[in-house]
């Protein structure tokens, strides 16, 4: 992990040296010298990161080096701050105590400190163990796979359905050869599940073999073990990789085999092994791995993926009781349940905590003590819960260096906190954790980082969008506690919960998890990040001098009415979020934040911004709006803002929402020059401005998301004149009356979501005629969009549609779904369609449908769907059915 720190600061040093900082020669030379030292540190850190167990002397020595790397960062940022203060605010006397002479003195002090650290290493004879001498890492990888192999079947709980599913897959003879990746986080029960199926079915095959890949075994070793086991030989015959593949392929040919590869860590091993396995005779291969990215990289038709499910609470309790009696006293039982909930259905966590409690007093006070000390227990490498720590840390240790800081960033958020995907990626970018690549936007690279962390089962999705991408994500509770200990080791993040608590002088990132925090206080450090997740945080409306080097300021939900005073002094600020506050105005001084990339003022009362905002030429995300959640049925459900007259200067803008068009065509014309825009939302669009906006949209070739809302409810959206729409467009939202369905929509072959609201298209302009031909459409929302009485979904249309929603279709009486139509539909929502007589005709043929949600529908529609209703048999295949009353919020489960 320390290598990641060194690499991060090396990139940072390169970045600063590449800029015109007007440094005197001696300071430039000093910083270059420090860069060389960081390069040496990185090599040392890399060696030491590979040693899972480090001697106390080594740990202390590394901590000293890490502190020096932070001192180097301070020098760079202080100098950059002075330069920007001088260039951009010449009127502002910064009163800096640190001039060129003092910076040179700081560099001299750092170099002297480095020399002392090196001398101490030699004086105390601190030596690094060699890779060959250290077997702790390999032992940990091997150890984790032993227990599940020897766990009696009677002790395995809660996998009955998954066992049946996997066994059915093995026995299904539809395909001659199949591979199944069983994927899950460490300790989720992958090996135990597969072992059950293997023992149950192995005798059905001509030959069978169980192989443990582990991280310490390479392809050649694994194939050699495989060959010896199949031949019942004990000695390893020395053969090349090519020879082993050939011999095994010949040996298995004409045999029906079952091969288990347990605990796979690298894709390269599977890439080699698969060529030794003939693809015939209905053979089966099952691979267990934490690395979902390896499974995703296999695109063959013969490859399937099974994601391990967490144990439901009652099953987890049953597993717990196999190790320890569950307390019966009400107070003690409550604390035992709280501890069990922290396991979130992870079998390893349930088992180990059950073991820890088996010989302990189960009084209320003792259980509360364990609950409150879980963080400390999981941070210890030798405590009762050390096996949980070891198992989960294996995934962390396996991460490439550039992802380790991104993972640790999750410790900025409280346990069980779900952070929005886009927010997380913007924070990573502001922190410099996302490495730039030629030809790629940093946001896209950040998406790939998050995707990999999720596929490696380190970060979990809390909520997913219709296209499968996470909307919000979080850490498993036990993983969060372990990550906090790693974060503390790396001095990555300081969590501040106690208003009276101290802040260390080494603090770089400060996560405020309290209801009060005074930003005026003088701290013994210069944090680069201040993040709060406490809604209604009470804080002073002024920023103290200790925060002047901030790069990231996230005050979502803080109890503030105005921009904090002194914010114009945060000259290095890249990310500013004041969403969900009572702020009404943006100060003119915002223009001094020259490096700002994200300005998030969602759910504030801001309706305009000063012209000085156009000087923020690095701005990428400008998000200002307020939703009126009390009147969602109205057209003006979202309030936007009036953009400054020279918005076209912000040429790096990626997202701009929500822009008020009003009657000012100049505003619309200005948008033409924002060539990098990916998301544009325009509201209050007059009819006569529609053709002008159409011309602008044709010039914005990078648009991925477009939203257009008319000025008034009865006003027409005149948006027909788009001959060449942006081909990358994936999301389209149209709110307002449409005289006819825009024909250009049929050209949007990448479109995955479309929402038509209050379009009120007539029967001769049926929207599904055009929309049904879109090849990649996944979600369709028709909200007061059509005035016809009937909608027909025909075979061959909407081939990928997953989500279909109807709302306020006031004239609609019948929906017909042809047999074999809507083959991928998973979710159907019907709301406030009062004339609709009954559920769609043919719904019983939509076999993939999993959810049916109804809202404010008359009794004649809902009653036949109840358990003894006349149409119940038509919806028997749907897993979740409910009916909601929007007036009182009552929800009835009809499943």
C-alpha positions in Angstrom: 0.0 0.0 0.0 2.9 2.3 0.7 3.9 1.9 -2.9 0.6 3.4 -3.9 1.3 6.4 -1.7 4.7 6.9 -3.3 3.4 6.5 -6.8 0.6 9.0 -6.0 3.1 11.6 -4.8 5.5 10.9 -7.8 2.7 11.8 -10.2 1.9 14.8 -8.1 5.5 16.0 -8.2 5.6 15.6 -12.0 2.4 17.5 -12.3 3.7 20.5 -10.3 7.1 20.5 -12.0 5.4 20.6 -15.4 3.6 23.8 -14.5 5.0 27.2 -14.6 5.5 27.8 -10.9 8.2 30.4 -11.4 10.4 28.6 -8.9 14.0 29.8 -8.2 16.6 27.4 -9.5 17.6 26.2 -6.1 14.0 25.3 -5.2 13.4 23.6 -8.5 16.5 21.5 -8.0 15.4 20.7 -4.5 12.0 19.5 -5.6 13.6 17.4 -8.4 15.9 15.9 -5.8 12.9 15.1 -3.6 11.2 13.5 -6.6 14.3 11.2 -7.0 13.9 10.3 -3.3 10.3 9.4 -3.9 11.2 7.1 -6.7 13.6 5.2 -4.4 10.9 5.2 -1.7 8.5 3.6 -4.2 10.8 0.8 -4.9 11.3 0.1 -1.2 7.6 0.4 -0.5 6.9 -2.1 -3.3 9.2 -4.7 -1.7 7.7 -4.2 1.7 4.1 -4.2 0.5 4.7 -7.8 -0.5 5.5 -8.8 3.0 2.3 -9.5 4.9 4.0 -9.5 8.2 6.5 -6.8 9.0 8.8 -6.4 11.9 8.1 -3.5 14.2 11.3 -1.8 13.2 10.4 -1.9 9.5 6.9 -0.6 10.2 8.3 2.3 12.2 10.9 3.1 9.5 8.2 3.0 6.8 6.0 5.3 8.8 8.9 7.8 9.0 9.3 7.7 5.2 5.6 8.1 4.7 5.6 11.2 6.9 8.4 12.6 4.7 6.3 12.1 1.6 3.5 14.1 3.2 6.0 16.9 4.0 7.0 16.9 0.3 3.3 17.3 -0.6 3.0 20.2 1.8 5.9 22.0 0.1 4.4 21.6 -3.4 1.0 22.7 -2.4 2.1 25.7 -0.3 4.2 26.9 -3.3 1.4 26.4 -5.7 -1.0 28.2 -3.4 1.3 31.2 -3.2 1.7 31.4 -7.0 -2.1 31.3 -7.6 -2.7 33.8 -4.8 -0.2 36.2 -6.4 -1.4 35.7 -10.0 -5.2 35.7 -9.5 -5.7 37.9 -6.4 -3.0 40.5 -6.5 -5.1 42.7 -4.2 -5.3 40.1 -1.6 -2.5 40.1 1.0 -2.1 36.5 2.0 0.2 37.3 4.9 2.2 34.2 4.1 5.0 33.2 6.4 6.5 31.0 3.8 8.5 32.7 1.0 11.0 31.3 -1.3 13.6 31.3 1.4 11.4 29.4 3.8 10.4 26.9 1.1 14.1 26.3 0.4 14.6 25.8 4.2 11.7 23.3 4.2 13.3 21.3 1.4 16.7 21.4 3.3 14.9 20.1 6.4 13.2 17.3 4.4 16.5 16.2 2.9 18.2 16.3 6.3 15.3 14.2 7.7 15.7 11.7 4.9 19.4 11.3 5.7 18.7 10.8 9.4 16.1 8.1 8.5 18.6 6.3 6.3 21.3 6.5 9.0 18.9 5.1 11.6 18.1 2.2 9.3 21.9 1.3 9.1 22.5 2.0 12.8 19.8 -0.4 13.9 20.5 -2.9 11.2 17.0 -2.9 9.8 16.8 -5.6 7.1 14.0 -6.5 4.7 13.1 -10.2 4.5 13.5 -11.6 1.0 10.4 -12.7 -1.0 11.6 -16.3 -1.0 12.1 -16.2 2.8 8.6 -14.8 3.4 5.9 -17.4 3.1 3.2 -15.7 5.1 1.3 -14.4 2.1 1.2 -17.8 0.3 0.3 -19.4 3.6 -2.7 -17.0 4.1 -3.9 -17.7 0.6 -3.7 -21.5 1.1 -5.1 -21.4 4.6 -8.4 -19.7 3.6 -9.4 -22.6 1.4 -8.8 -25.5 3.9 -11.8 -25.2 6.3 -14.6 -25.3 3.7 -13.2 -28.6 2.2 -13.5 -30.4 5.5 -16.7 -28.9 6.8 -19.4 -31.6 7.4 -22.5 -31.2 5.2 -24.7 -30.9 8.3 -22.9 -27.7 9.4 -23.4 -25.9 6.0 -26.5 -23.8 6.3 -28.6 -21.7 3.9 -27.4 -22.9 0.5 -30.1 -25.3 -0.4 -31.5 -23.2 -3.3 -28.1 -22.4 -4.6 -27.1 -26.0 -4.4 -30.1 -27.1 -6.4 -29.4 -24.4 -9.0 -25.8 -25.4 -9.4 -26.5 -29.1 -9.5 -29.2 -28.5 -12.1 -26.7 -26.6 -14.2 -24.2 -29.6 -14.0 -26.8 -32.1 -15.0 -28.4 -30.1 -17.8 -27.2 -31.7 -21.0 -28.2 -28.8 -23.3 -24.6 -27.9 -24.1 -21.8 -30.3 -24.6 -19.3 -28.4 -22.5 -19.9 -25.7 -19.9 -17.9 -23.6 -17.5 -19.3 -22.0 -14.4 -17.6 -19.3 -12.4 -18.9 -19.2 -8.8 -18.1 -15.6 -7.7 -18.3 -14.0 -4.3 -16.3 -12.0 -1.7 -13.9 -13.8 0.7 -15.7 -16.0 3.3 -19.0 -16.0 1.3 -19.2 -19.8 1.1 -18.1 -20.4 -2.5 -15.9 -23.4 -1.8 -18.4 -25.0 0.6 -21.2 -24.8 -1.9 -19.2 -26.2 -4.8 -17.8 -29.0 -2.6 -21.4 -30.1 -1.8 -22.3 -30.3 -5.5 -19.0 -32.0 -6.3 -19.4 -34.7 -3.7 -23.0 -35.2 -4.8 -22.4 -35.6 -8.6 -18.7 -36.5 -9.1 -19.5 -40.2 -9.6 -21.7 -39.4 -12.6 -18.6 -38.6 -14.6 -15.9 -40.7 -16.1 -13.3 -38.8 -14.2 -13.3 -36.0 -11.7 -10.7 -33.8 -10.0 -10.6 -31.0 -7.4 -7.8 -28.5 -7.8 -6.9 -25.6 -5.5 -5.4 -22.8 -7.6 -4.5 -20.4 -4.9 -2.3 -17.4 -5.7 1.0 -19.2 -5.1 0.4 -21.7 -7.9 1.2 -20.9 -11.5 -0.3 -22.6 -14.6 2.4 -25.1 -15.1 2.3 -26.2 -11.4 -1.5 -26.5 -11.5 -1.5 -28.6 -14.7 1.2 -30.8 -13.4 -0.8 -31.5 -10.2 -3.8 -32.1 -12.4 -2.0 -34.7 -14.5 -0.5 -36.5 -11.5 -3.9 -36.7 -9.7 -5.7 -38.0 -12.8 -2.9 -40.7 -13.3 -2.7 -41.4 -9.6 1.0 -40.5 -9.7 2.9 -39.0 -6.8 6.0 -37.7 -8.5 6.0 -34.5 -10.6 7.2 -35.2 -14.1 9.2 -32.3 -15.4 7.3 -31.0 -18.5 6.9 -27.8 -20.3 3.6 -25.9 -20.2 2.9 -26.9 -23.8 3.6 -30.5 -23.1 1.3 -30.6 -20.1 -1.5 -29.1 -22.1 -1.1 -31.6 -24.9 -0.9 -34.6 -22.6 -3.9 -33.6 -20.6 -6.0 -32.8 -23.6 -5.2 -36.3 -25.1 -5.9 -37.9 -21.7 -9.3 -36.3 -21.3 -10.5 -36.7 -24.8 -13.4 -39.0 -25.1 -14.0 -38.8 -21.4 -16.8 -37.0 -19.6 -15.0 -35.1 -16.8 -15.9 -32.8 -13.9 -13.1 -30.4 -13.0 -13.2 -28.0 -10.0 -10.7 -25.1 -9.9 -11.0 -23.6 -6.4 -9.8 -20.2 -5.4 -8.6 -18.8 -8.8 -6.8 -15.5 -8.5 -5.4 -14.8 -12.0 -6.9 -14.9 -15.4 -3.6 -16.1 -16.9 -3.9 -19.4 -15.1 -7.4 -20.1 -16.6 -6.2 -18.9 -20.0 -3.6 -21.7 -20.0 -5.7 -24.4 -18.3 -8.7 -24.1 -20.6 -6.6 -25.4 -23.5 -6.0 -28.7 -21.7 -9.8 -29.3 -21.5 -11.5 -30.9 -24.5 -14.9 -29.3 -25.2 -17.1 -32.4 -25.6 -18.9 -35.2 -23.8 -21.0 -32.8 -21.7 -18.0 -32.1 -19.4 -18.3 -29.5 -16.7 -15.8 -27.1 -15.2 -16.6 -25.1 -12.0 -14.3 -22.3 -10.9 -14.5 -20.5 -7.6 -13.1 -17.0 -7.4 -13.4 -13.6 -5.8 -12.3 -12.1 -9.1 -15.5 -11.4 -11.0 -13.5 -9.5 -13.5 -11.9 -12.8 -14.6 -15.3 -14.3 -15.3 -16.4 -11.1 -17.1 -13.4 -11.3 -19.4 -14.6 -14.8 -20.7 -17.0 -14.1 -23.5 -17.5 -17.6 -24.7 -21.1 -19.0 -24.9 -20.0 -21.9 -22.8 -19.3 -19.7 -19.8 -21.8 -18.9 -17.1 -21.5 -17.0 -13.8 -23.2 -17.7 -10.5 -22.9 -14.9 -7.9 -23.1 -16.2 -4.3 -26.0 -14.8 -2.3 -25.7 -13.5 1.2 -27.4 -15.6 3.9 -30.8 -14.2 5.0 -30.9 -13.2 8.6 -32.8 -16.3 9.8 -30.3 -18.6 8.0 -27.4 -16.6 9.4 -28.9 -17.1 12.9 -29.2 -20.8 12.3 -25.6 -21.0 11.3 -24.5 -18.9 14.3 -26.3 -21.4 16.6 -24.2 -24.2 15.2 -21.3 -22.5 17.0 -22.9 -20.8 19.9 -26.2 -20.7 21.8 -28.3 -17.6 21.0 -29.1 -15.7 24.2 -32.7 -15.8 25.3 -32.8 -12.8 27.6 -34.4 -9.8 25.7 -31.5 -7.3 26.3 -28.7 -9.9 25.4 -30.7 -11.1 22.4 -31.0 -7.6 21.0 -27.2 -7.1 21.1 -26.6 -10.6 19.7 -28.9 -9.7 16.8 -27.1 -6.4 16.2 -23.7 -8.3 16.1 -25.2 -10.8 13.6 -26.5 -8.0 11.4 -23.0 -6.6 11.2 -22.1 -9.9 9.4 -24.6 -9.0 6.6 -25.0 -12.7 5.8 -21.3 -13.4 5.3 -20.9 -17.1 6.5 -17.2 -16.6 7.6 -18.2 -13.7 9.8 -21.1 -15.5 11.3 -19.0 -18.6 12.1 -16.0 -16.8 13.5 -18.1 -14.5 15.7 -20.1 -17.5 16.8 -16.8 -19.2 17.8 -15.7 -16.1 19.7 -18.9 -16.1 21.7 -19.0 -19.9 22.3 -17.0 -19.7 25.5 -17.9 -16.2 26.6 -20.5 -14.9 29.0 -23.5 -13.9 26.9 -24.8 -11.3 29.3 -26.2 -8.0 27.9 -23.1 -6.1 29.0 -20.6 -8.6 27.5 -22.4 -8.7 24.2 -22.6 -4.9 24.0 -18.9 -4.8 24.8 -18.2 -7.1 21.8 -20.5 -5.1 19.6 -18.7 -1.9 20.4 -15.2 -3.5 20.0 -15.8 -5.2 16.7 -13.7 -2.5 15.0 -10.7 -3.2 17.3 -11.1 -6.9 17.1 -11.1 -6.8 13.3 -8.1 -4.5 13.2 -6.0 -6.9 15.2 -3.9 -9.5 13.3 -3.9 -11.9 16.2 -7.3 -11.5 17.9 -10.2 -13.9 17.9 -11.5 -12.5 14.7 -8.2 -12.4 12.9 -9.3 -15.1 10.4 -12.0 -12.7 9.1 -9.4 -10.0 8.7 -7.0 -12.3 6.9 -9.6 -13.6 4.5 -11.0 -10.2 3.5 -7.5 -8.5 3.3 -6.4 -11.1 0.7 -8.7 -9.3 -1.8 -7.3 -5.9 -0.8 -3.7 -7.1 -1.0 -4.4 -8.4 -4.5 -5.4 -5.0 -5.8 -3.2 -3.2 -8.3 -1.6 -0.2 -6.6 -3.7 2.5 -8.4 -6.9 1.0 -7.0 -5.8 0.8 -3.3 -6.3 4.4 -2.6 -9.6 4.4 -4.4 -10.7 1.5 -2.2 -9.5 3.2 1.0 -11.5 6.3 0.0 -14.6 4.4 1.0 -13.5 4.9 4.6 -14.4 8.5 4.2 -18.0 7.4 4.5 -19.7 5.9 7.6 -20.5 2.3 8.0 -23.6 1.4 5.9 -23.4 4.7 4.1 -24.3 4.4 0.4 -22.5 7.0 -1.8 -23.7 7.9 -5.3 -21.6 6.4 -8.0 -21.0 9.7 -9.9 -20.2 11.5 -6.6 -17.6 8.9 -5.7 -15.9 9.1 -9.1 -15.8 12.9 -9.0 -14.2 12.8 -5.5 -11.6 10.3 -6.8 -10.8 12.7 -9.7 -10.5 15.7 -7.4 -8.1 13.8 -5.2 -5.9 12.9 -8.1 -6.6 9.2 -7.6 -7.6 8.6 -11.3 -4.7 8.5 -13.6 -5.1 10.3 -16.9 -4.8 8.3 -20.2 -4.5 9.7 -23.7 -7.7 9.9 -25.5 -9.9 9.0 -22.5 -12.0 11.2 -20.2 -11.1 10.8 -16.6 -14.7 10.1 -15.7 -14.7 7.1 -18.0 -11.4 5.9 -16.4 -13.0 6.4 -12.9 -16.0 4.3 -14.1 -13.6 1.5 -15.0 -11.9 1.7 -11.6 -15.2 1.4 -9.8 -16.3 -1.5 -12.1 -13.1 -3.4 -11.3 -13.4 -2.8 -7.5 -17.0 -4.1 -7.7 -16.1 -7.1 -9.8 -13.4 -8.0 -7.3 -16.1 -8.0 -4.6 -14.5 -5.2 -2.6 -17.3 -2.6 -3.2 -20.9 -3.6 -3.3 -23.8 -2.0 -5.2 -26.6 -0.6 -2.9 -29.0 0.3 -5.7 -28.7 -0.5 -9.3 -30.0 1.4 -12.3 -32.1 -0.2 -15.1 -29.0 -0.9 -17.1 -27.3 -2.7 -14.3 -24.9 0.0 -13.3 -24.8 0.9 -9.6 -26.6 4.1 -8.6 -25.1 3.9 -5.1 -22.4 1.7 -3.6 -20.9 0.9 -0.2 -18.6 -1.5 1.7 -19.7 -4.6 3.5 -19.8 -3.7 7.2 -17.0 -6.1 8.2 -14.9 -5.0 5.3 -15.5 -1.3 6.3 -14.1 -2.0 9.7 -11.0 -3.7 8.3 -10.5 -0.9 5.7 -10.6 1.7 8.5 -7.7 0.0 10.2 -5.7 0.0 6.9 -6.7 3.6 6.4 -5.3 4.5 9.8 -2.1 2.6 9.1 -1.6 4.6 5.9 -2.7 7.9 7.5 -5.2 8.1 4.6 -8.2 9.4 6.4 -9.1 10.8 9.9 -12.6 10.1 11.0 -13.8 12.8 13.4 -16.9 11.8 15.5 -16.3 13.6 18.8 -16.8 17.4 18.8 -14.2 17.6 21.6 -11.8 15.2 19.9 -8.3 16.2 18.7 -7.2 16.4 15.1 -3.7 15.0 14.4 -1.1 17.2 12.7 -0.7 14.4 10.1 -4.4 14.6 9.0 -4.7 14.8 5.2 -8.4 13.9 4.8 -10.9 14.8 7.4 -14.3 12.9 7.5 -16.7 14.7 9.9 -19.2 12.2 11.2 -20.7 14.4 13.9 -23.6 16.8 14.0 -21.2 19.7 14.8 -18.0 21.0 13.3 -16.5 24.5 13.5 -14.6 25.2 10.2 -13.0 28.3 11.9 -10.9 26.3 14.3 -7.2 26.4 14.0 -5.9 22.9 13.3 -2.3 21.6 13.6 -2.5 20.5 9.9 -3.6 21.5 6.5 -6.2 19.0 5.4 -6.7 18.5 1.6 -10.2 17.1 2.0 -13.1 18.0 4.3 -16.1 15.7 3.9 -19.2 15.5 5.9 -22.0 12.9 5.7 -23.9 14.3 8.7 -27.2 15.8 7.5 -28.0 19.1 9.1 -24.4 19.5 10.2 -24.1 22.6 12.3 -21.0 24.6 11.3 -19.8 28.1 11.3 -20.3 30.0 8.0 -16.6 30.9 7.8 -13.6 28.9 6.7 -10.4 29.1 8.9 -6.9 29.4 7.6 -6.1 25.8 8.4 -8.3 24.8 5.5 -6.6 27.0 2.8 -5.0 24.1 1.0 -8.3 22.2 0.6 -8.8 20.4 -2.7 -12.2 18.9 -1.8 -15.0 20.4 0.2 -18.1 18.3 0.5 -20.8 19.8 2.8 -23.9 18.0 1.5 -26.8 18.7 3.9 -25.0 21.1 6.1 -27.1 23.6 8.0 -25.9 26.7 6.2 -27.8 29.6 4.5 -24.9 31.2 2.6 -21.6 30.3 1.0 -19.1 30.0 3.8 -17.1 33.2 4.2 -13.5 32.8 3.1 -14.2 30.2 0.4 -12.6 32.5 -2.2 -9.3 31.8 -0.4 -9.4 28.1 -1.3 -7.3 28.6 -4.4 -6.5 24.9 -4.9 -10.1 23.8 -4.6 -11.2 21.3 -7.3 -14.5 20.0 -5.8 -17.2 21.9 -4.0 -20.5 20.4 -3.0 -23.1 22.4 -1.0 -26.1 20.4 -2.1 -29.2 20.0 0.1 -28.5 23.3 1.9 -30.5 26.6 2.2 -28.1 28.6 0.1 -29.7 31.1 -2.2 -26.9 33.0 -3.8 -23.5 32.3 -5.3 -20.9 35.0 -4.4 -19.0 37.0 -7.1 -15.8 35.8 -5.5 -16.5 32.2 -6.8 -14.5 33.3 -9.9 -11.3 33.1 -7.9 -11.5 29.3 -7.6 -9.6 28.8 -10.8 -9.1 25.1 -10.4 -12.7 24.2 -9.6 -13.9 21.1 -11.6 -17.1 20.3 -9.8 -19.7 22.7 -8.4 -22.7 20.8 -7.0 -25.6 23.0 -5.8 -28.4 20.5 -6.2 -31.4 21.0 -3.9 -30.4 24.5 -3.0 -32.4 27.7 -3.7 -29.9 29.1 -6.2 -31.6 30.4 -9.3 -28.7 32.3 -11.0 -24.9 32.5 -10.9 -22.6 35.5 -11.3 -20.8 36.2 -14.5 -17.5 35.6 -12.8 -18.3 31.9 -12.8 -17.3 31.9 -16.5 -13.6 32.4 -15.5 -13.6 28.9 -14.0 -12.3 27.4 -17.2 -11.5 24.0 -15.7 -15.1 23.4 -14.6 -16.4 20.1 -15.8 -19.6 19.6 -13.8 -22.1 22.4 -13.1 -25.1 21.0 -11.3 -27.8 23.4 -10.0 -31.4 22.5 -9.5 -34.2 22.0 -7.0 -36.9 19.3 -7.3 -40.3 20.0 -5.9 -41.0 16.7 -4.4 -44.5 17.7 -3.3 -45.8 18.2 -6.8 -44.2 15.5 -8.9 -47.1 15.5 -11.3 -46.6 19.1 -12.4 -44.4 20.1 -15.4 -42.4 22.5 -13.3 -41.2 19.9 -10.9 -37.7 21.0 -11.2 -36.3 24.5 -10.8 -33.1 25.4 -12.7 -30.9 28.4 -12.9 -30.1 31.2 -15.3 -26.6 30.7 -16.8 -24.2 33.6 -17.3 -24.0 35.3 -20.6 -20.6 33.9 -21.6 -21.2 30.3 -20.6 -19.4 29.3 -23.8 -16.1 30.0 -22.1 -16.5 26.9 -20.0 -15.3 24.6 -22.8 -14.5 21.7 -20.5 -18.0 21.3 -19.2 -19.2 17.7 -19.2 -22.5 18.1 -17.3 -24.8 21.2 -17.3 -28.1 21.0 -15.6 -30.7 22.5 -15.3 -30.5 25.5 -17.6 -33.4 27.9 -17.8 -34.0 28.9 -21.4 -36.8 31.4 -20.7 -37.0 33.7 -23.7 -33.3 34.4 -24.2 -32.2 32.7 -27.4 -28.7 34.0 -26.7 -28.4 31.6 -23.8 -29.2 28.7 -26.1 -26.8 29.9 -28.8 -24.0 30.0 -26.2 -24.4 26.3 -25.6 -23.2 25.6 -29.1 -19.5 25.9 -28.2 -19.7 23.5 -25.3 -18.4 20.6 -27.5 -17.5 18.3 -24.6 -20.9 18.3 -23.0 -22.2 14.9 -22.1 -25.3 15.8 -20.2 -27.5 18.8 -20.9 -30.8 19.6 -19.3 -32.8 22.6 -20.5 -36.1 23.8 -18.9 -38.5 26.6 -19.5 -38.1 26.3 -23.3 -40.5 28.5 -25.3 -41.9 27.0 -28.5 -40.2 29.5 -30.7 -36.8 28.6 -29.2 -37.1 25.0 -30.1 -35.7 25.2 -33.6 -32.7 27.1 -32.3 -32.0 24.5 -29.6 -32.3 21.8 -32.4 -29.4 23.4 -34.3 -27.4 23.6 -31.1 -28.0 19.9 -30.2 -26.8 18.8 -33.7 -23.4 20.4 -32.9 -23.0 18.7 -29.5 -21.7 15.4 -30.8 -20.6 14.0 -27.3 -24.0 14.2 -25.7 -25.0 11.1 -23.8 -28.0 12.5 -21.9 -30.5 15.2 -23.1 -33.5 16.6 -21.2 -35.8 19.3 -22.6 -38.8 20.8 -20.9 -41.3 23.3 -22.3 -41.9 26.7 -20.8 -45.6 26.0 -19.8 -47.7 22.9 -19.5 -49.7 23.7 -22.6 -46.7 24.9 -24.7 -45.5 22.8 -27.5 -42.0 21.4 -27.7 -40.9 22.2 -31.3 -38.0 19.9 -31.6 -38.6 18.2 -34.9 -35.8 19.9 -36.8 -32.9 17.6 -35.9 -31.6 15.9 -39.0 -28.4 14.6 -37.5 -28.8 13.8 -33.8 -25.8 13.0 -31.5 -25.2 9.3 -32.1 -23.8 8.7 -28.6 -27.1 9.8 -27.0 -28.2 7.1 -24.5 -30.8 8.9 -22.3 -33.6 11.2 -23.6 -36.2 13.0 -21.5 -38.9 15.1 -23.2 -41.5 17.0 -21.1 -44.1 19.0 -22.8 -46.7 18.7 -25.6 -45.6 17.1 -28.8 -47.6 17.6 -32.0 -46.0 14.5 -33.4 -43.3 12.0 -32.5 -39.9 13.3 -33.5 -38.7 11.2 -36.4 -35.0 11.7 -35.5 -35.4 9.5 -32.4 -35.4 6.5 -34.7 -31.8 7.2 -35.5 -30.7 6.9 -31.9 -29.4 3.3 -32.0 -27.5 3.7 -28.6 -30.6 5.0 -26.7 -31.2 2.9 -23.6 -33.8 5.1 -21.8 -36.5 7.4 -23.0 -39.1 9.3 -20.9 -42.0 11.1 -22.6 -44.0 13.2 -20.2 -47.2 15.2 -20.9 -46.5 14.7 -24.6 -50.2 13.8 -25.1 -49.6 12.3 -28.6 -52.7 11.5 -30.5 -53.7 8.0 -31.7 -52.3 8.6 -35.2 -48.9 9.3 -33.6 -48.5 6.2 -31.4 -45.0 6.6 -29.9 -44.3 2.8 -29.7 -44.3 2.6 -33.5 -40.9 4.4 -33.6 -39.6 3.4 -30.2 -40.2 -0.3 -30.7 -37.5 -0.3 -33.4 -34.7 1.0 -31.2 -32.3 -1.9 -30.9 -30.8 -1.1 -27.4 -33.7 0.4 -25.6 -33.9 -0.9 -22.0 -36.4 1.5 -20.3 -39.5 3.2 -21.6 -41.5 5.6 -19.5 -44.8 7.0 -20.9 -46.2 9.5 -18.5 -49.4 11.2 -19.8 -47.7 10.7 -23.2 -50.5 9.2 -25.3 -54.2 9.9 -25.7 -55.1 6.7 -27.6 -57.2 4.0 -26.1 -55.0 1.0 -27.0 -51.4 0.0 -27.1 -50.1 -3.1 -28.9 -46.7 -4.6 -28.3 -45.9 -6.8 -31.2 -43.4 -9.6 -31.7 -40.0 -8.3 -33.0 -40.2 -5.0 -31.2 -38.6 -3.8 -27.9 -36.3 -6.8 -28.0 -34.1 -5.6 -25.1 -36.7 -3.6 -23.0 -36.3 -4.4 -19.3 -38.5 -1.7 -17.7 -41.8 -0.4 -18.9 -43.9 2.3 -17.1 -47.3 3.9 -17.7 -48.5 6.8 -15.7 -51.6 9.0 -16.1 -52.5 7.5 -19.5 -56.0 8.9 -19.0 -57.6 7.5 -22.2 -55.9 4.1 -22.2 -58.3 1.2 -21.8 -56.4 -1.9 -23.0 -52.7 -3.0 -23.4 -52.0 -6.0 -25.6 -48.8 -8.0 -25.5 -48.4 -10.5 -28.3 -47.0 -13.9 -27.5 -43.2 -13.9 -27.5 -43.3 -10.1 -27.4 -41.2 -8.1 -24.8 -38.9 -11.1 -24.3 -36.6 -9.3 -21.8 -39.2 -7.3 -19.7 -38.4 -7.6 -16.0 -40.3 -4.7 -14.4 -43.8 -3.3 -15.3 -45.2 -0.1 -13.6 -48.8 1.1 -14.0 -49.9 4.2 -12.2 -53.1 6.4 -12.3 -54.5 4.9 -15.5 -58.1 5.0 -14.4 -59.8 3.7 -17.5 -57.5 0.7 -17.9 -59.8 -2.3 -17.6 -57.3 -5.0 -16.5 -53.7 -6.1 -16.6 -52.2 -6.3 -20.1 -53.6 -9.0 -22.3 -50.8 -11.7 -22.7 -48.9 -10.8 -19.5 -48.8 -14.5 -18.7 -46.5 -15.0 -21.7 -43.9 -12.5 -20.4 -42.0 -15.1 -18.6 -39.0 -12.9 -17.5 -41.3 -10.5 -15.7 -40.2 -10.2 -12.0 -41.9 -7.1 -10.7 -45.4 -5.6 -11.2 -46.0 -2.3 -9.4 -49.4 -0.7 -9.3 -50.3 2.8 -8.0 -53.7 4.5 -7.6 -55.6 2.0 -9.8 -59.4 1.3 -9.3 -60.6 -1.8 -7.5 -61.8 -3.5 -10.7 -58.2 -3.6 -11.8 -56.5 -4.6 -8.5 -59.0 -7.1 -7.0 -58.7 -9.8 -9.7 -55.0 -9.9 -8.9 -55.4 -10.8 -5.3 -54.6 -14.4 -4.2 -58.1 -15.7 -4.9 -58.8 -13.3 -7.7 -60.1 -14.2 -11.2 -56.9 -13.2 -12.9 -54.4 -14.4 -10.3 -53.2 -17.3 -12.4 -52.0 -14.9 -15.1 -49.5 -13.3 -12.8 -48.4 -16.4 -10.8 -44.9 -16.3 -12.4 -44.2 -12.7 -11.1 -42.1 -12.7 -8.0 -43.1 -9.3 -6.6 -46.5 -7.6 -7.0 -47.7 -4.6 -5.0 -50.3 -1.8 -5.0 -49.6 1.6 -3.6 -52.0 4.4 -2.6 -50.2 7.6 -3.5 -52.4 9.8 -1.3 -51.7 8.1 2.0 -48.5 6.2 1.0 -50.1 2.8 1.9 -48.4 -0.2 0.2 -50.1 -3.5 -0.2 -48.1 -6.6 -1.0 -50.0 -8.8 -3.5 -47.1 -11.3 -4.1 
